[in-house]
Amino acid sequence: MNLKALFDRRIKGFRAVEVAACGCLIVLVLGVYLAKTAGGREGAEIVQINQDIRAEERRLRLLRAELAHLERPERIEHLATTYLGMVPVPAKREALPEGLSEVVHRGETAR
């Protein structure tokens, strides 16, 4: 079958080329519609994920601020003094790094 016969062949009053072109057009239109729909869905997902990220960042900032509040030295010292009866170590009881071996030695002889 030659090319001219393909263009001249008629199917129910329409040329075969016109029917094939219409079929291709329908497939392309459906493809574009499906791609646009999927793109819109993905765009909505991206917006939702960005909102979730911003909410988590706000929560993280709040938790960091709360942690900074809870770790304040004055607060910890007050709690240790009030509830545990702890007081700062007097200067005469502090050990220098050079004297740690002597402290360990005294601890072993006390056993």
Secondary structure as UniProt FT lines:
FT   HELIX           3..8
FT   STRAND          10..11
FT   TURN            12..13
FT   STRAND          14..15
FT   HELIX           16..70
FT   HELIX           73..84
FT   HELIX           91..93
FT   HELIX           97..99
FT   HELIX           100..109
//
